[in-house]
Amino acid sequence: MPQSRLSRPSHQRRALLRNLVTTLLDHERITTTVPRAKNAARIAEKMITLAKRGDLHARRQAAAYLLDEDVVKKLFDVLGPRFADRNGGYTRVLKMGQRRGDGAPMAVVELVTTSNS
């Protein structure tokens, strides 16, 4: 699936996605538009996969992308072990309907809570 351009130049698109992914991993749930949500979920999946690897190179790769060192620490200390037994599918994108102001399709991106049921 090719990454969409989100109607932005590449440097603005990269900054937007870095902010979205950092916030998603920090709060574990964000509300945004559907195209942004799908792109952020894609990158967050890769960050969690890095955290599952857990070595120094993976930590440095995640730190180079994420904007907050505390989020990197949470990613490797909390989220990586939480999803250790799961093979992908760490995020969920739920569509919410239209935004009132401009009618943009909205979605919630959240990390999947692991349950044994």
N, C-alpha and C positions, 0 to 999 in steps of 0.2 A: 504494500500500500504506500504510494508516494505521499510524502509530507506536503500538506497544503501550505500556501504562501501567506495566508491570513491577511492579505492586502497590505503588506508591509515590506520595506526593504530588509535585507537579510540581517543587518545588525540590530534593527528594532525587533524583528521576529525572534532572534536568539535571546535578546534581553527579556522579552515578554515571556517566552517559554521557561527561561531560567527562573524568573520570578514565580510563575505558576507552579512549577515543579517544587521549588523550595517551599512555597506556602503549603502545597498539598502534603508534602512529607512532614511538615511541622504540625499542621492542624488535622491531618488525615481526612479532610473533607473540604472541598471548595465548590463554589457555584460560579459558573462562567458560561460562555456561549458554547454551543455544541462543537464547532470546529476546533476551538481552543481546547476544549475538554478532551477531545480525542487525541490531539497532538500531545498534550501534557500527560495524559495517561500512558501513552506510548513511551515517553521518555522516563516517566516514573518507574515503569516496569523494568527498564534497563538499569536504573539506579538501584532498585531493590535486588536485582540479579547480581550487581557488583557487591552489594552488602552481603549477600549470601556467600560470595567467594571469600570475602573478609581479609584478603592479604593487603600488604602495604601499597602495592601498585593500584589495586582496586580502590582503596581509600583515597589515594591521590587523584585518581581519575574522577571520583565523585566530588572531591573537594574543588577540583578545577571547574566543575560545572555548577555546583550549588553555591548560593550566595552567602550562606551562614554556616560558620564552623560548628555551632551547636546542633544544627540540623544534620550535618555529616555525622556527628557523634551519635545522635539519636538513630540515624539510619543504620549505623553499624552495630550499635549496642542493643537497640530495641527491635527495629523492624526486620533486620536480617535474621536474627534468631526466630522471630515470630513466624516468618514465612519459610523457614529452613526445610520443612517437609512438603512444601507446595511447589509444583512444577509450573510456574507461570500463573497468569490470571490473578495478579495481586490487586488490580484496580477494577472498579465498576463505574460505568458511565450511565446515569439515569436521566432520561430526558424529562424536563419539567413543563414544557409548554412555551408560550411566547412571552418575551419581555414587554412590559406595558408601554414603554416609551417609543420604541422603534420596531417592535414586533420581531426582534431577533430570537431565534430558537435558543432556549436556555437548557443547561444540564448541570447535574451535580456529579462531581467526580469524587469517589471515596475509596479508601483502602478497604479491601475485603476483610472482615473480621473472621478469623479462623474459629470454627466450632466443630465439635466432634459428633454432631448429630446428622 
